């Protein structure tokens, strides 16, 4: 079913501390949430009504996506301006929505469209569940029955000709609170469709905190995963050795198909393992001649890129080099900085350490060097 949308964003924000439509919510402008929802639901035309002095700002931000219209002195005036800007037949459906209810979703819109297949008008609303009191000077003077009472929300859906005619019939000396009130006054039957607490209206600063918590609750819970890697290479003749991305002058070198950087190899395996992506041999098989003598930073960067493509974040990495020689401590900070650069994290998320085996085993006898690495990722 085709439909058009009007988003009213003309408030001054006197109670919220500023114009709500230009404030950030969940890292996005408040106004952007509603525009995106109507786009996702397939609106033919979206008209956004803003204060006259905000027209240029709105056109710069959304001019390629929506029609921008200047609002009036009252909310009803703004709605009328939006209705007149619609380029559609008079029998088409129009949904009128407050930008101050930003957590609109396509399923809210679709629920109204289903009703408009057989009904003249429909609004989203929530049944009143709290006890109601009428007060005078902070004193209860009357208890009101809450039976059959509803809290009106938006969007509110109508045929264009119906709501335009209803506004023509509305008394000029009265200010309506919403379109449902105008429609009912004109004799239009308005159907109640159960709404959503997520369509809570931004009015006071505390409302932003409430909606931020709802947004956070919609995000899937992330996992912390741990990966570990191990690598070892033999010593051979040479003049330098690559360890953790840093070349160190030495009277031997490590023997391997690539540059034999055991530290980066172990860390690459740790990252791949944390994300369940196999091991370094799966991605860079030693049988493939293109990796002969390759720089191991390519392997590590590839692993980090794969993680980010899966939506993972590297929390921290920790590498331990096991050898009698060379001395690692003088090069440790350079190694940390290089690893941080390769995987794209802050250096304080990277640890490089070294230890010996007290001359025991193949590392203690100087036959080779080993490295082990652990990492944590959030995914």
N, C-alpha and C positions, 0 to 999 in steps of 0.2 A: 504494500500500500504506500503510495507516494504521500509525502507530507512536507510542510515547510516549518521553519522554527524561528522564533523570536527570543532572543536572550536579552533580558533587561539588566543593564549594568550601569544604571544612572545614578546610584546613590552617592551621597557625599561622604559616607563613612564616619559620621560624627560620633557614633557610639563605639566603633571598632578601632578608632585611632587613625583613620586614614581611609582612602578609597579602596575598598576591599578588592575590587576587580584587578587592581595593579599590585596587590600584595602576593607574596609567595606562599604556596601551600604544597607540601611534598616536593619541593624543588621546582615547582611550576607556577606561573601566574594563575591566580584564581580563575580568571576569565578563560584561560586555555582549557581547563578541565571540561567545561560545558561545551565549548566549541568542538573539541575532539570527540565528545560523546555523540553529539548530533551528526558529526561527519561519519563516525563509525556506524551509526544506525541508518545512514543513507538519506539524510535530509536533502531535498532538491535545492532549497535555498535557505541560508541562515542569515538572519538580520540581527545585528548587534546594536543595541541602543545605548549610547553613552552620553555623559554630560557634554554640552556643546564645546567646552574648552578641552575635552579629551578626544575630539574627533581625529585630529592629526596624529596623536599618539596611537590610537586604535588602528587607523589606516596604515601607519608604518608597521605595526605589529601583525595585523591580520587582513590587510586590504586585499591580498590575493586569494583569501579563503572565504571571506564573508562580506556582506554588505554592511557598511557602517552608517548609522543614522543618529542624528542629534536628538537627545531626549527633551522632555518638557519640564515644567515646574513641578508636577506631581507624577507619581508612578503611572497613573492612568493616562496622562498626556504622553508619556514615553511609549506606552504600549500602543496607543493609537497611532503615533508616528511610525512605529515599527510595522503595524498592520498595513498602513497606507503604502509602505515601501515594498510590500510583497508583489512580485510579478507572477501572478497565478490566477486561476479561475476562482470565482467567488464560492464555488462549491467544494474547493479543496480544503484539506485539513491543515490546521496550523496549531503548533504546540508553543505555548508561551511559558518561558522558564526564567527564574531568577538566577543570575550569575552567582548570587550569594549562597546558592545550594550547589556547590561544585562537584560533589561526588556522584553525579548523574552517570548512569550506565545505560547501554542500549536496551537491556531487558526492561528497565523502567519505561522507556519510550515505547517499546513493543507492546507492553501491557495496556497502554492507553490506546494504541492503534487498533488492537483487537476489539476493544470496546466501541471504538468509533465505526466499526463495520456495521453495527446495529443500533448504536445510541447517538443522540445528537451532541453530547458533550460528556467529558469525563475528567476527573482530577485525581491525583495521588493524594492520599490522606492517611493518617494514622489514628486509630481509636484512642480516645483519652483514657488513660489508666490511672492517673493520679486523682486523689480527692480534690474537689474544687471548692474554693471559698471566695466569697465576696468580702472585701475588707474596706475599712474606713479608718484612716489614721493608724494603720498598722494593727487594727483590731478587727477580728472576724465578726461580721454582722449577719452573714447568711451562709449556709452550706448549700451548694448546688448539686443537683443530681447529674452524674456523668453519663448516664445511659444515653446511647445514640449520639454522643458527642464525638466529633472527629477534629483532628488538627490538620488543616489544609496545608498541602505542600505543592510544589511545582515539579514537573511541567503540568499545565492544564491544557486540555485539548478540545478544539471546537472546529466547526465549519467556519470558514472565513466570513461568509455573508451573515451567519448567525451572530457572531461576536461583534462585528461592525454595527449591525442593526441594534444590538443590545446596548452598545455604548451610545448610540444616537438617542436611545430612550432613557438613558440614565439621567437623574436630576442634576442639573448643573451646579446646584448649591451643595451637593454632597460629594464626599471623597470615598470611593470604594477601596476596600483592602485587597481585593484580588478579582480576577476575571470571573470566577465562579459566582461571586456576589452579583456582578453585573448581569451575568447570564440568567441567574435565578430570578432577578428582578424583572427580566424581560419575559419570563415564562418558560425558559428553556430548562428541561429536566437534565440535571447534571448527575452523572453516575460516580459513585465513590469507588475508587480502586485502591486496595491496601498499598500504602507506600513503604518507606524504608527509613530506619533510623539514620542510615548513611546520608539521607537527604536533609540532615539537620542544617539549619540556616546559620550562616556566619553573621552574627550581630555584635557580639562583644569579643574582646581579645581572648577570653577563655575558650571561646568556640573554636578558635584556631587550634588550640592544644587538643581539643576533643577530636577534631577531624584528622589531625596529624596521627593520633593514636589509632583511628580507624584505618588510615592508609597503611600504617605500619603493620596492623593486624592482617591486611590483605596480602602482604608479601609472604611468599613461602619461606618457611624456616630454613636457614642454611645449616650445612653440616661443616664441622671441622674434621678434616681428614689428615692423617699422618702418612708420610712416605719415607722410605729409607733406601739408601743405595750403597754399594760397595764396589771398589775397583782396585786392581793391583797390576803393576807392571815391573818387568825386570830392568835392572840397570845395564847400560851398555856404554860403548865409547861415545864421547861427545864433549861439547864445550859449554852447554847450557841445558836447562830443563824448564819446561813449562808446567807451572803449578797454579791452579785457581786463576788462570788467565793472565799470569804474570811470568815473564821470562827471567830466570835467575841464572847468573853465571855459575857454572859448576864443572867439575872435571869428568862428569858422566852425564848421560841423558837417559831418559826412559824410552824403552823400546815398545812400539805399538804400531797398529795400522794407520792411525791418525797421528796427532802430535803427542799422544799418550799422556794427556793432562788428566791424571787420575782423579784429582779433586773435582774438576768439572764433569768428568764422566760419572762419578758417584752421585753428584748433585743432580745431573740430568736424569739418572735412573730414579732418584728419590721423587722428583717432580712428576715424572711419568707414572710412577707407582701410586702416588697419592691420588691421581685422577683416574686410575685404572686404564692407562693408555699403553700398557706393555712396557718394554724396556728399550734401551738405547740400540740394541742389536736389531730390534724390529724396524726401527726408523732409519738406522744408518748401518746396514749389515757390513761387516768387515770383508765379505766376499765381493763387495762392489768397489771397483777400482777408483770411482770418482771420489771416495773418501780417503784415499791414500794420502797421508800427510796433512789431512784437513785440520783446520784450526777448530778446537773443541768448543770455542765460544759459539760457533754455528749450531752445534748440537744443543747447547743449553738454551740459546735463544729460541730455537724451534720448540723445545719443550714448554718454555714459558708462554710462547704464543699460542700453543695448543690449549693450555690451561685457560687463558683469557677467552679464547674462542668458545669454551664451554661455560663461560660466565664465572670462572673461579678467580679468586684473589690469593696471591701468595702472601701468607701471614709472616712467616720467617723461615730462614734456612740456617743450617749449622753444619759446617764441614770440619772434619778432623783428619789431619794428615799424619800418617804413622811412618816414621823414618828416623834413622840415626843422623843422616845428613841429607841435604843441606840444612842449615839453621833457618827456621821458618819465621821466627818472631820479627826479624828486621823487615820482612816483606808482608807481614800480616795485614797492615792497614791498606796497602796497595791492593792486596787480594780482595779484601772486603769491598773496596771501592769498585774494583773491576766486576766482581760478581753482581753487585747492586746495579751497575750500569747495564750489564747484559740482560738481567731479568726484569729490569724496570721497577725497582723498589728503592725505598730509602735505605741508606747504608746501615742505619741502626737495626734493620731487620736481618742483617747478615752477620754471621759469626764464623770466624776461621780460627782453628786451634791446631796445635801439633803436640805429638807425644812420641815417646820411644817405647820399645819393648824390652828395655834394659838388656840389649844385645842378645835377646832370645828370638828364635824363629828366623824366617827369611829376611824380615826387615832388620832385625838385630844383627844379622851376619852381613848386612850390606848387599844382599842379593837383589833386593827390589824395594819398592815403596808401595804402600797401601793407603787407601783413603776411604773413609765412610762418611755418609751424609744423611741428615734427616731434615725433613721440612714439614711445615703445616700449611694447609691451604683451606680457604673457606669457599664452599661451593653449594 
